[in-house]
Amino acid sequence: MSGEPVDAQALTQELQIFLLKNQNLILLVSSVVTLLFLWVFFLCRRKKLTQEAQICKLDIKMILPVIVMGCSLSLFVSSVLCILPLPENLVSSYSESSQGLLGENMVIRILSVMILAPVVEEIVFRGLIFSRLKRGMKTWIAIVISSVLFALMHGQLLWILYTFVIGIVFAVVVEQTKSLNASILCHMAFNSVSVLAGGISVTETEAYIMILVTFALVTASLVFVLKSSSSTRKSKLKCEMV
C-alpha cells in the first residue's frame, strides 16, 4: 500500500514462524472441519460415517496390547532417530517441525495432536481409503498404497519415512481386529508418548537399550493381536456353522 517493494524472503520467514507457532491450533481446526465435512457428506448420502469407516466395538482384551504397541512404537522410533547418523540439515528440519507440535498451550496440544489428529487420520487413511482399496486389489497392496499416502501427508522427510512403516502397522491392526478403534487407540498412544516424551534426551547406550526393549514389546503385542484375532474369527466361524 505504501508503494515500497516487499521483502519476499522476510515475509516468507514471518509466515513460516507464524505457522510453526500455531501448528497445533491449525491442526485442531482442520481436524474439526474434516470431521464435520465427512459427517455431512455421508449424511447426504444417507449413510453413517461410523459404518463406512468401520468404527465398531473393539474386543476388550485387545485394548491393553494395542496401547502398549502404540507407546512402544513411539519410543522405538525416537530411539532409532537418536542413533542414526543423519545429515544435520535433515535433523534441524525435523526438530523445527517437531517443536511446532510441542506448543505452550497444553489443552490445544492434547486436543489436536493426541486426540483429534489420530481420529481423523485413521478415519481417512484406514477407515475410508484402505477399506475401499482392498475391495479392488490384494490386501497387502492396499496396505502399502494407503501407507504411502499416509506418509506423504506428513510432508517432512523423516516423518514420511517412519510414518510409512507406522501406517503399515496400523493397517495390519485394523485388518486383523476388523475395528478402526484399534488403530485409533494405537495412534493416540503413539502421539501421546511423542508429545509427552518429546523433550527428553537420552544417551547412546540408553537409546540402544530402549530400541531392544521397545522392539520386543511391539513384536509381542503385535503377535498377541494377530493370534487373538485369528482365534476369535475361528470361534465365530464355528458358532455360525453350528
C-alpha positions as CSV (number, residue, x, y, z in Angstrom):
1,M,0.0,0.0,0.0
2,S,2.9,2.3,0.7
3,G,4.4,1.6,-2.7
4,E,7.6,0.2,-1.2
5,P,8.9,-3.1,-2.5
6,V,8.0,-6.2,-0.5
7,D,10.8,-8.3,1.0
8,A,9.6,-11.7,-0.1
9,Q,12.2,-13.6,1.9
10,A,11.3,-11.8,5.2
11,L,7.6,-12.2,4.5
12,T,8.1,-15.9,3.9
13,Q,10.1,-16.3,7.1
14,E,7.5,-14.5,9.2
15,L,4.7,-16.7,7.7
16,Q,6.8,-19.8,8.5
17,I,7.3,-18.7,12.1
18,F,3.6,-18.0,12.4
19,L,2.6,-21.4,11.1
20,L,5.0,-23.2,13.4
21,K,3.9,-21.3,16.4
22,N,0.2,-22.0,15.7
23,Q,0.7,-25.5,14.3
24,N,-1.4,-27.2,16.9
25,L,-4.3,-24.7,16.6
26,I,-4.3,-25.1,12.8
27,L,-4.3,-28.9,13.2
28,L,-7.2,-28.7,15.7
29,V,-9.3,-26.5,13.4
30,S,-8.6,-28.6,10.3
31,S,-9.4,-31.8,12.2
32,V,-12.8,-30.5,13.3
33,V,-13.6,-29.2,9.8
34,T,-12.6,-32.6,8.2
35,L,-14.8,-34.5,10.7
36,L,-17.8,-32.2,10.0
37,F,-17.3,-32.5,6.3
38,L,-17.2,-36.3,6.4
39,W,-20.2,-36.5,8.6
40,V,-22.3,-34.2,6.4
41,F,-21.0,-35.9,3.2
42,F,-22.2,-39.4,4.4
43,L,-25.3,-37.9,5.9
44,C,-26.3,-36.5,2.5
45,R,-25.7,-40.0,1.0
46,R,-27.9,-41.4,3.8
47,K,-25.0,-43.4,5.3
48,K,-23.3,-43.4,8.6
49,L,-19.7,-42.4,8.9
50,T,-19.1,-44.9,11.7
51,Q,-20.2,-47.8,9.5
52,E,-18.4,-46.6,6.4
53,A,-15.1,-46.2,8.3
54,Q,-15.5,-49.5,10.3
55,I,-15.7,-47.7,13.6
56,C,-17.0,-50.6,15.6
57,K,-16.6,-52.2,19.1
58,L,-13.1,-53.4,19.9
59,D,-12.6,-56.6,21.9
60,I,-11.7,-55.6,25.5
61,K,-8.7,-57.9,25.6
62,M,-7.2,-56.0,22.6
63,I,-7.2,-52.6,24.4
64,L,-4.0,-53.0,26.5
65,P,-1.9,-54.7,23.8
66,V,-2.9,-52.0,21.3
67,I,-1.9,-49.2,23.7
68,V,1.4,-50.9,24.6
69,M,2.1,-51.3,20.9
70,G,1.5,-47.6,20.2
71,C,3.6,-46.4,23.2
72,S,6.4,-48.8,22.4
73,L,6.4,-48.0,18.7
74,S,6.8,-44.3,19.5
75,L,9.7,-44.8,21.9
76,F,11.3,-47.2,19.3
77,V,11.1,-44.6,16.5
78,S,12.5,-41.9,18.8
79,S,15.4,-44.1,20.0
80,V,16.3,-45.1,16.4
81,L,16.4,-41.5,15.3
82,C,18.8,-40.7,18.2
83,I,21.5,-43.1,17.0
84,L,21.2,-42.8,13.2
85,P,23.9,-40.7,11.5
86,L,21.5,-38.3,9.8
87,P,22.5,-35.1,7.9
88,E,22.5,-32.0,10.1
89,N,20.1,-30.1,7.9
90,L,17.6,-33.0,8.0
91,V,17.8,-33.3,11.8
92,S,17.4,-29.5,12.1
93,S,14.3,-29.5,9.8
94,Y,12.8,-32.4,11.8
95,S,13.5,-30.8,15.1
96,E,11.9,-27.5,14.0
97,S,8.8,-29.3,12.7
98,S,8.5,-31.3,15.9
99,Q,8.9,-28.3,18.1
100,G,5.9,-26.8,16.4
101,L,3.8,-29.6,17.8
102,L,5.1,-29.0,21.3
103,G,3.4,-25.7,21.7
104,E,2.9,-23.9,25.0
105,N,-0.9,-24.5,25.3
106,M,-1.2,-28.0,26.7
107,V,-5.0,-28.1,26.2
108,I,-4.8,-27.4,22.4
109,R,-1.9,-29.9,22.2
110,I,-3.9,-32.6,23.8
111,L,-7.0,-32.0,21.7
112,S,-5.2,-31.6,18.4
113,V,-2.2,-34.0,18.5
114,M,-3.2,-36.6,21.0
115,I,-7.0,-36.9,20.3
116,L,-8.4,-35.4,17.1
117,A,-5.5,-35.9,14.7
118,P,-5.3,-39.7,15.3
119,V,-9.1,-40.0,15.0
120,V,-9.3,-38.0,11.7
121,E,-6.2,-39.6,10.2
122,E,-7.4,-43.1,10.9
123,I,-10.8,-42.4,9.6
124,V,-9.4,-41.1,6.3
125,F,-6.5,-43.4,5.7
126,R,-7.5,-46.7,7.3
127,G,-11.3,-46.3,7.6
128,L,-12.0,-44.9,4.1
129,I,-9.0,-45.2,1.8
130,F,-7.7,-48.6,2.9
131,S,-11.1,-50.2,3.2
132,R,-12.0,-49.2,-0.3
133,L,-8.7,-50.0,-1.9
134,K,-8.8,-53.6,-0.6
135,R,-12.1,-54.2,-2.4
136,G,-10.4,-54.0,-5.8
137,M,-7.0,-55.3,-5.1
138,K,-5.0,-57.6,-2.8
139,T,-4.9,-56.6,0.8
140,W,-1.2,-56.2,1.1
141,I,-1.2,-53.8,-1.9
142,A,-3.9,-51.8,-0.4
143,I,-1.9,-51.6,2.9
144,V,1.2,-50.3,1.0
145,I,-0.7,-47.7,-1.0
146,S,-2.7,-46.4,1.9
147,S,0.5,-46.2,4.0
148,V,2.3,-44.3,1.2
149,L,-0.5,-41.8,1.1
150,F,-0.5,-41.5,4.9
151,A,3.3,-40.9,4.9
152,L,3.3,-38.3,2.2
153,M,0.6,-36.3,4.0
154,H,3.2,-35.6,6.8
155,G,5.5,-33.7,4.5
156,Q,8.8,-33.7,6.4
157,L,11.2,-36.3,5.1
158,L,11.9,-38.1,8.4
159,W,8.2,-38.1,9.2
160,I,7.5,-39.6,5.7
161,L,10.0,-42.4,6.3
162,Y,8.8,-43.7,9.6
163,T,5.1,-42.9,9.2
164,F,5.1,-45.2,6.2
165,V,6.1,-48.1,8.5
166,I,3.7,-47.0,11.2
167,G,0.9,-46.8,8.6
168,I,1.6,-50.4,7.7
169,V,1.3,-51.5,11.4
170,F,-1.9,-49.6,11.8
171,A,-3.4,-51.1,8.7
172,V,-2.5,-54.6,9.8
173,V,-4.1,-54.0,13.2
174,V,-7.3,-52.8,11.5
175,E,-7.3,-55.7,9.1
176,Q,-6.9,-58.2,11.9
177,T,-9.2,-56.7,14.5
178,K,-11.8,-55.6,11.9
179,S,-12.2,-52.4,14.0
180,L,-10.9,-48.9,13.3
181,N,-11.0,-48.3,17.1
182,A,-7.9,-50.5,17.4
183,S,-5.7,-48.3,15.1
184,I,-7.2,-45.1,16.6
185,L,-6.2,-46.2,20.1
186,C,-2.8,-47.3,18.9
187,H,-2.3,-44.0,17.1
188,M,-3.4,-42.0,20.1
189,A,-0.9,-43.9,22.3
190,F,1.9,-43.2,19.7
191,N,1.2,-39.5,19.5
192,S,0.7,-39.1,23.3
193,V,4.2,-40.6,24.0
194,S,5.7,-38.5,21.3
195,V,4.3,-35.3,22.8
196,L,4.9,-36.1,26.5
197,A,8.4,-37.5,26.0
198,G,9.4,-35.1,23.2
199,G,11.9,-33.1,25.2
200,I,13.6,-35.9,27.0
201,S,17.2,-36.6,25.9
202,V,19.0,-40.0,26.3
203,T,22.5,-41.3,25.9
204,E,23.5,-43.6,23.0
205,T,23.7,-46.6,25.4
206,E,20.2,-45.8,26.7
207,A,18.9,-45.5,23.2
208,Y,20.2,-48.9,22.2
209,I,18.6,-50.5,25.3
210,M,15.4,-48.7,24.5
211,I,15.4,-50.0,21.0
212,L,15.8,-53.6,22.1
213,V,13.1,-53.3,24.8
214,T,10.5,-51.4,22.7
215,F,11.1,-53.7,19.7
216,A,10.4,-56.7,21.9
217,L,7.2,-55.0,23.2
218,V,6.0,-54.0,19.8
219,T,6.6,-57.6,18.5
220,A,4.9,-59.2,21.5
221,S,1.8,-57.0,21.4
222,L,1.5,-57.4,17.6
223,V,1.8,-61.2,17.8
224,F,-0.9,-61.2,20.6
225,V,-3.2,-59.1,18.4
226,L,-2.7,-61.4,15.4
227,K,-3.2,-64.6,17.3
228,S,-6.2,-63.4,19.3
229,S,-7.9,-62.0,16.2
230,S,-7.3,-65.3,14.4
231,S,-8.7,-67.4,17.2
232,T,-11.7,-65.1,17.6
233,R,-12.6,-65.3,13.9
234,K,-12.3,-69.1,14.1
235,S,-14.6,-69.4,17.1
236,K,-17.2,-67.1,15.4
237,L,-17.0,-69.2,12.3
238,K,-17.6,-72.4,14.3
239,C,-20.6,-70.8,16.0
240,E,-22.0,-69.7,12.7
241,M,-21.5,-73.2,11.3
242,V,-23.3,-74.8,14.3
